[in-house]
Structures are given as structure tokens and as C-alpha cells.
């Protein structure tokens, strides 16, 4: 009985952790994609001089992370005549969120003269004030495409969506996206 309760608690904790994850992953593969027919890969060329320094560093770190994941899946990095071409892109979008808040500005609340004999809005001053709170939140979308160099078509796509409100969140979201999306990438069958 004790093992059963511990197992149920462990599964519940795992589900709560997964549900609270900040990064959402979508992975799609082409029906004709056979991992065993591909052995090597290379990265699509990216002009890092067109982006700021922080984004250039992020691109380099993501390349290392993808290379590690591909190595774990059994693929070999090859710049000459690769079977797969890895291309990735990072997009950010800013969303405006508005909400109404209410504040009680009564100097005597909850003690003092007003207490239980407080004026209501019909006969006296109303100290409740409402204001609109506006927040700007950034969301990052990270897309990884694997293209077949032989067939010249897309064979697998992974998409990660998560928050990027702070500079350090950009790196955390990208690393988490790569790690989660490559769990859905098929292993190379030898």
C-alpha cells in the first residue's frame, strides 16, 4: 500500500511539474522520414553580423546544444556532403496585457473612525479606487528545421514557445526548448 501511495504521489508531482513548465513544445515529422537513412548533418549558414551581440552569442550556444543532442541521437557533424541540414530561428513577440485593480485608500481602514460605521458610497466618500494595470510580456518562439539535402525538403520541425522577458530568460528558454524538442526527435536506428 505504501508503494502504491508513493507511486501515485510521484506521478502527481511529475504531472504538476510538467504542467507548470514554462516552455511548450510542438514537434512534427514528415511521414517519409526514416532516421536510419540519415547519418550526418550540418548547420545552415547564418549571418551573425546582421544581429546584435547577445543574439549572436545565443545562436552559438544553441548550435552547441543542438550538436550535443544530435550526437546523443547518433548523428555525426559533417560539413562536407551532409545528409541533413539543420536550420533554426528565434522570434520574439511582445503582448500587452491589461487588468483592472482595486485599492482602498481610506486612511482609517481597517481600524479607527470608520470601522464598522463606515460610510457607504450613497452617503459618504468612497475610498475604493480602480486603476488599469498594463503589463508587457515577451514570448519567444524557437524553431528548428531539419532538411533533407537529397530530397531538398523539410523532414522534421520542432517548435518551442516560452517567456523571454529578461535577457537570462532567453538562454533558459532556448536551452529548455532544445532539450525538450529533441526528446521527441527519433533516434537513428543502426
Buried (B, 14 or more C-beta within 10 A) or exposed (E): EEEEEEEEEEEEEEEEEEEEEEBEBEBEBBEEBEBEEBBBBBBEEBEEEEBEEEBBBBBEBBBEBBBEBBEEBBBEBEEEEBBBBBBBEBEEEEEEEEEEEEEEEBEEEEEEEBEEEBEEEEEEEEBEEEEEEEEEEBBBBBBBBBBBBEEEEBBBBBBBBBBBBEEEBBBBBBBBBBBBBBEEBEEBEE
